[in-house]
Amino acid sequence: MSKIMDPIGRLMGLRYKSHPWHGVELGPDAPQVLTCFIEMVPTDTVKYEVDKVSGYLRLDRPQKYSNVVPALYGFIPQTFCAERVAAYCNEKTDRTDIKGDRDPLDICVLTEKDITHGDILVRVRPLGGFRMIDGNEADDKIVAVLDNDAVYGGYKDISDCPPLVLDRLRHYFLTYKDLPGRESKVEVTHVYGIEEAHEVIRRSMDDYHHKFDNLDSFLSEV
């Protein structure tokens, strides 16, 4: 669906904001280099996420505790975590009960730059990811670097990341859904490298095409 915005969609984009999930192109070099949408930055004390209908950022919830996201955080456009992503997670964990969380694929982006707000597009290079399971749902978190970043731009794989950086990311993902009196069902089973990250992204792209196969045809008829 690389032409999802052609031809009428691109013209509409001159007047209307493109939907960050459906209307933003990943780029010709995906999954090696891709465009992602940033919802949150490390200075945010509330959690924002894109409203799937309107495409605008909405307030999800205040952060309950002092932990804040330690990197840029958002999702990869035109991805969807469903059967193919779930099958890969089942294969890697020797389970059979995991399903996709039916959301776009999450991504966190390392950069030395102070980016002060979300609702932006950035060009990134994935390095690896966390195989996160929430209950029985696959909820992978891809770890990437800002393309050509002065500090992190030379990293080639998640093994290049300092352990402290990965520990902070892991701690955030394991605790950001915590609520008083409610036991968390979130676990990180593996930290994987670039090849598995590319496979998860490819599968999420395939899941998206399977789910929204007729969306480009619909837009061209609007």
VOMI-806902 format. One record per atom (N, C-alpha, C): x, y, z. Coordinates in steps of 0.05 Angstrom, whole numbers, padded with zeros to 5 digits, always signed. Layout:
<pts>
XYZ ...
</pts>
This chain:
<pts>
+00017-00024+00000 +00000+00000+00000 +00017+00025+00000 +00039+00024-00015 +00058+00047-00015 +00046+00072-00028 +00024+00068-00043 +00012+00091-00056 -00015+00099-00044 -00016+00095-00018 -00042+00099-00004 -00052+00128-00007 -00035+00148-00011 -00043+00175-00012 -00046+00185-00041 -00042+00168-00061 -00045+00177-00089 -00072+00170-00100 -00083+00187-00117 -00073+00215-00123 -00088+00236-00106 -00114+00229-00101 -00131+00249-00088 -00122+00255-00059 -00112+00234-00046 -00103+00237-00018 -00081+00258-00016 -00062+00258-00035 -00041+00278-00033 -00051+00306-00037 -00071+00309-00055 -00082+00335-00058 -00097+00344-00033 -00112+00326-00021 -00126+00332+00004 -00106+00340+00026 -00082+00328+00025 -00062+00334+00045 -00053+00363+00045 -00058+00377+00023 -00051+00405+00022 -00069+00421+00040 -00093+00411+00045 -00112+00425+00063 -00117+00411+00089 -00114+00385+00089 -00121+00370+00113 -00096+00354+00123 -00095+00351+00149 -00073+00336+00161 -00075+00306+00154 -00054+00294+00144 -00055+00265+00139 -00057+00250+00165 -00072+00228+00164 -00074+00211+00188 -00046+00198+00193 -00035+00200+00217 -00008+00191+00221 -00005+00160+00220 -00027+00146+00223 -00025+00117+00221 -00028+00107+00192 -00048+00119+00178 -00054+00109+00151 -00043+00126+00129 -00038+00151+00134 -00031+00170+00112 -00002+00177+00110 +00016+00165+00126 +00044+00171+00126 +00059+00147+00114 +00077+00153+00095 +00092+00132+00082 +00116+00123+00099 +00121+00097+00100 +00144+00087+00115 +00171+00095+00101 +00170+00097+00075 +00194+00103+00060 +00204+00079+00044 +00219+00082+00023 +00227+00060+00005 +00247+00041+00017 +00260+00049+00039 +00281+00032+00051 +00272+00017+00075 +00246+00017+00081 +00236+00002+00104 +00240-00028+00100 +00247-00043+00120 +00249-00036+00149 +00276-00026+00158 +00296-00024+00140 +00323-00015+00149 +00323+00014+00158 +00310+00031+00143 +00306+00059+00150 +00277+00066+00145 +00264+00079+00164 +00236+00084+00161 +00228+00110+00176 +00204+00119+00169 +00192+00142+00182 +00174+00133+00204 +00176+00145+00227 +00157+00138+00249 +00145+00164+00260 +00123+00160+00275 +00108+00182+00287 +00113+00183+00317 +00121+00205+00327 +00127+00208+00356 +00103+00220+00370 +00094+00205+00391 +00072+00214+00407 +00082+00228+00433 +00104+00218+00444 +00113+00228+00471 +00143+00233+00470 +00152+00251+00487 +00180+00257+00491 +00187+00255+00521 +00212+00253+00528 +00220+00248+00556 +00210+00269+00576 +00203+00293+00567 +00193+00313+00586 +00163+00311+00592 +00149+00293+00578 +00120+00291+00582 +00114+00277+00609 +00096+00289+00624 +00088+00277+00650 +00060+00265+00648 +00049+00265+00624 +00024+00251+00618 +00029+00234+00593 +00012+00213+00590 +00015+00196+00567 -00004+00204+00545 +00007+00210+00522 -00009+00216+00498 -00009+00192+00479 -00031+00189+00465 -00031+00170+00443 -00049+00180+00421 -00044+00171+00397 -00061+00179+00374 -00088+00167+00376 -00109+00184+00372 -00136+00174+00369 -00139+00161+00342 -00146+00135+00342 -00146+00120+00317 -00166+00130+00297 -00187+00143+00305 -00207+00153+00286 -00199+00180+00274 -00192+00199+00291 -00186+00226+00281 -00157+00230+00272 -00138+00215+00285 -00110+00219+00279 -00097+00240+00296 -00113+00253+00314 -00101+00273+00332 -00092+00261+00358 -00072+00274+00370 -00063+00264+00396 -00084+00269+00417 -00088+00250+00434 -00106+00254+00457 -00092+00246+00483 -00102+00257+00505 -00091+00250+00531 -00101+00222+00539 -00083+00204+00543 -00091+00177+00551 -00094+00176+00581 -00073+00183+00596 -00074+00183+00625 -00050+00198+00636 -00052+00210+00660 -00028+00221+00673 -00010+00198+00681 +00016+00203+00681 +00034+00183+00692 +00030+00181+00722 +00025+00156+00732 +00018+00153+00760 +00042+00158+00778 +00066+00152+00768 +00089+00155+00785 +00110+00173+00771 +00133+00175+00782 +00153+00194+00773 +00167+00185+00747 +00164+00159+00740 +00178+00150+00716 +00167+00163+00691 +00185+00171+00674 +00177+00183+00648 +00191+00167+00626 +00180+00169+00602 +00192+00154+00580 +00221+00164+00575 +00241+00146+00574 +00268+00155+00572 +00278+00159+00543 +00260+00159+00524 +00268+00164+00496 +00243+00174+00482 +00246+00183+00457 +00223+00189+00441 +00206+00164+00437 +00180+00167+00438 +00163+00143+00438 +00139+00148+00419 +00134+00128+00402 +00111+00131+00384 +00106+00104+00370 +00099+00106+00344 +00093+00081+00330 +00101+00084+00301 +00101+00060+00287 +00109+00059+00259 +00084+00060+00242 +00080+00080+00225 +00056+00081+00208 +00053+00056+00191 +00028+00051+00183 +00021+00029+00165 +00033+00003+00175 +00032-00001+00201 +00037-00027+00213 +00013-00035+00231 +00011-00061+00237 -00011-00071+00252 -00002-00097+00265 -00007-00101+00290 +00002-00125+00304 -00021-00145+00307 -00021-00165+00289 -00043-00184+00289 -00031-00212+00286 -00043-00228+00267 -00036-00257+00266 -00007-00262+00260 +00006-00248+00242 +00033-00253+00234 +00053-00246+00256 +00048-00223+00269 +00066-00215+00291 +00062-00235+00314 +00037-00242+00320 +00032-00261+00342 +00045-00288+00337 +00044-00298+00312 +00055-00323+00305 +00086-00323+00311 +00099-00301+00304 +00127-00299+00309 +00134-00299+00338 +00117-00285+00354 +00121-00284+00383 +00116-00312+00395 +00096-00326+00386 +00091-00354+00395 +00115-00371+00389 +00126-00368+00364 +00149-00384+00356 +00173-00380+00374 +00178-00354+00381 +00202-00347+00396 +00199-00353+00426 +00175-00356+00436 +00170-00360+00464 +00160-00388+00470 +00157-00405+00450 +00147-00432+00453 +00119-00432+00466 +00103-00413+00458 +00075-00411+00467 +00057-00414+00444 +00031-00417+00450 +00011-00420+00429 -00013-00402+00433 -00013-00387+00455 -00037-00372+00463 -00035-00342+00457 -00012-00333+00446 -00008-00304+00443 -00023-00293+00419 -00036-00271+00422 -00049-00257+00400 -00036-00230+00396 -00041-00217+00373 -00032-00190+00368 -00049-00170+00384 -00037-00148+00392 -00052-00128+00407 -00070-00110+00390 -00068-00114+00363 -00085-00099+00344 -00081-00069+00345 -00056-00061+00349 -00047-00034+00349 -00024-00031+00329 -00017-00007+00320 +00007-00003+00305 +00031-00011+00322 +00053-00017+00309 +00077-00026+00323 +00091-00003+00337 +00096-00006+00363 +00108+00015+00380 +00138+00017+00374 +00149+00041+00378 +00178+00045+00374 +00188+00067+00393 +00212+00063+00403 +00225+00084+00419 +00251+00091+00404 +00258+00117+00404 +00279+00127+00388 +00300+00141+00405 +00325+00133+00403 +00346+00145+00418 +00358+00168+00402 +00363+00190+00415 +00376+00213+00403 +00388+00231+00424 +00409+00245+00416 +00422+00264+00435 +00408+00291+00434 +00391+00295+00415 +00377+00321+00412 +00355+00324+00433 +00351+00349+00441 +00328+00355+00459 +00304+00362+00442 +00287+00342+00438 +00262+00346+00423 +00240+00350+00444 +00226+00372+00443 +00210+00381+00466 +00180+00374+00463 +00172+00364+00441 +00143+00358+00438 +00140+00335+00418 +00117+00321+00421 +00111+00300+00402 +00095+00311+00379 +00079+00293+00366 +00063+00300+00342 +00082+00308+00319 +00103+00292+00316 +00123+00298+00295 +00131+00272+00281 +00141+00274+00257 +00152+00252+00242 +00182+00253+00243 +00195+00229+00247 +00224+00228+00247 +00233+00204+00231 +00257+00206+00220 +00269+00184+00204 +00288+00169+00222 +00285+00143+00224 +00299+00127+00243 +00311+00102+00231 +00330+00089+00245 +00341+00063+00238 +00336+00044+00262 +00320+00023+00258 +00316+00004+00280 +00342-00011+00286 +00346-00017+00312 +00369-00032+00322 +00362-00059+00333 +00337-00062+00343 +00329-00086+00357 +00302-00080+00370 +00297-00095+00392 +00272-00090+00406 +00268-00107+00431 +00247-00101+00445 +00238-00117+00468 +00214-00134+00460 +00217-00160+00465 +00193-00177+00461 +00176-00175+00486 +00156-00158+00485 +00139-00153+00508 +00113-00166+00504 +00103-00179+00526 +00077-00192+00525 +00060-00180+00547 +00036-00171+00540 +00018-00159+00559 -00006-00178+00562 -00007-00194+00584 -00027-00215+00586 -00020-00236+00566 -00037-00239+00545 -00031-00258+00524 -00029-00244+00497 -00021-00218+00497 -00019-00202+00473 +00009-00194+00467 +00018-00198+00442 +00044-00188+00434 +00044-00158+00433 +00064-00146+00445 +00065-00116+00447 +00094-00108+00444 +00106-00117+00422 +00135-00111+00417 +00141-00081+00418 +00164-00075+00428 +00174-00047+00428 +00200-00046+00412 +00200-00034+00389 +00224-00032+00372 +00241-00009+00383 +00267-00014+00384 +00287+00006+00393 +00302+00015+00368 +00303+00041+00365 +00315+00053+00341 +00332+00077+00348 +00347+00087+00329 +00362+00111+00333 +00354+00131+00312 +00355+00156+00319 +00349+00177+00299 +00370+00176+00277 +00362+00175+00252 +00380+00172+00230 +00400+00195+00230 +00426+00189+00228 +00448+00209+00228 +00451+00224+00254 +00441+00212+00276 +00444+00225+00302 +00474+00227+00309 +00482+00250+00321 +00510+00255+00326 +00522+00235+00346 +00506+00226+00366 +00516+00207+00386 +00509+00178+00380 +00483+00174+00375 +00474+00146+00371 +00474+00137+00342 +00480+00155+00323 +00478+00148+00295 +00497+00126+00286 +00518+00121+00300 +00537+00101+00293 +00530+00073+00302 +00509+00071+00319 +00500+00044+00329 +00489+00028+00306 +00496+00002+00305 +00487-00016+00284 +00467-00037+00294 +00468-00043+00320 +00452-00064+00331 +00446-00057+00360 +00426-00069+00372 +00419-00063+00399 +00442-00069+00419 +00459-00087+00411 +00483-00094+00428 +00502-00070+00431 +00500-00050+00413 +00516-00026+00415 +00506-00007+00436 +00481-00011+00445 +00469+00008+00465 +00481+00002+00493 +00487+00023+00508 +00496+00019+00535 +00475+00004+00552 +00483-00014+00569 +00464-00029+00585 +00445-00012+00601 +00455+00011+00611 +00438+00028+00627 +00415+00039+00611 +00420+00046+00585 +00398+00056+00568 +00377+00035+00565 +00385+00010+00560 +00365-00012+00557 +00351-00018+00583 +00365-00016+00606 +00352-00021+00632 +00331+00000+00637 +00336+00025+00630 +00316+00046+00634 +00292+00042+00616 +00296+00034+00591 +00274+00029+00574 +00257+00005+00584 +00271-00016+00592 +00257-00040+00602 +00241-00033+00627 +00252-00018+00645 +00238-00011+00669 +00213+00006+00663 +00216+00024+00644 +00192+00040+00637 +00170+00023+00626 +00177+00005+00607 +00156-00011+00595 +00143-00031+00614 +00159-00039+00634 +00148-00058+00654 +00131-00044+00675 +00133-00018+00677 +00119-00004+00699 +00099+00017+00690 +00099+00026+00665 +00083+00049+00658 +00053+00044+00658 +00045+00018+00659 +00017+00012+00661 +00008+00005+00690 +00027+00007+00708 +00021+00000+00736 -00001+00018+00747 -00019+00006+00762 -00040+00020+00776 -00041+00009+00805 -00046+00027+00824 -00047+00017+00852 -00068-00004+00856 -00060-00026+00869 -00078-00048+00874 -00083-00067+00851 -00070-00063+00829 -00074-00080+00806 -00047-00093+00798 -00047-00119+00796 -00022-00133+00789 -00017-00131+00759 +00008-00124+00752 +00015-00121+00724 +00019-00149+00712 +00010-00151+00687 +00013-00176+00672 +00033-00173+00649 +00049-00152+00651 +00069-00145+00629 +00095-00159+00635 +00107-00171+00614 +00133-00183+00617 +00149-00179+00592 +00175-00176+00595 +00194-00175+00572 +00209-00201+00572 +00204-00218+00552 +00216-00244+00551 +00243-00244+00537 +00248-00226+00518 +00273-00225+00504 +00281-00197+00496 +00306-00191+00494 +00316-00168+00481 +00329-00178+00455 +00319-00169+00432 +00329-00181+00407 +00343-00160+00390 +00359-00170+00370 +00375-00152+00354 +00361-00144+00328 +00378-00133+00310 +00367-00119+00287 +00352-00138+00268 +00362-00163+00265 +00349-00181+00246 +00321-00188+00254 +00317-00193+00280 +00291-00199+00290 +00273-00174+00289 +00285-00151+00294 +00269-00126+00293 +00258-00122+00264 +00275-00127+00244 +00266-00124+00217 +00244-00144+00211 +00246-00169+00222 +00225-00189+00217 +00199-00181+00230 +00200-00170+00254 +00175-00161+00268 +00163-00138+00252 +00179-00120+00242 +00168-00097+00226 +00156-00107+00200 +00170-00125+00186 +00159-00136+00161 +00132-00150+00166 +00130-00165+00188 +00106-00179+00194 +00083-00160+00201 +00090-00138+00215 +00070-00119+00222 +00060-00103+00197 +00078-00099+00178 +00070-00087+00153 +00051-00106+00137 +00058-00132+00138 +00040-00151+00124 +00013-00153+00138 +00013-00152+00165 -00012-00152+00180 -00029-00128+00173 -00015-00105+00169 -00030-00080+00162 -00042-00083+00134 -00027-00093+00115 -00038-00096+00088 -00061-00115+00087 -00059-00136+00103 -00081-00156+00104 -00106-00143+00117 -00103-00127+00137 -00125-00114+00151 -00138-00092+00134 -00121-00075+00122 -00130-00051+00109 -00125-00052+00079 -00128-00076+00067 -00122-00080+00039 -00137-00062+00020 -00162-00055+00027 -00179-00039+00010 -00178-00009+00016 -00162-00001+00035 -00162+00027+00043 -00153+00045+00021 -00132+00037+00006 -00122+00055-00016 -00142+00058-00037 -00157+00036-00044 -00178+00037-00064 -00201+00056-00055 -00207+00054-00029 -00228+00071-00018 -00220+00101-00020 -00195+00107-00013 -00187+00135-00014 -00186+00146-00042 -00179+00129-00061 -00178+00139-00089 -00205+00145-00101 -00226+00135-00087 -00253+00139-00097 -00268+00161-00082 -00255+00172-00062 -00268+00194-00046 -00270+00219-00062 
</pts>
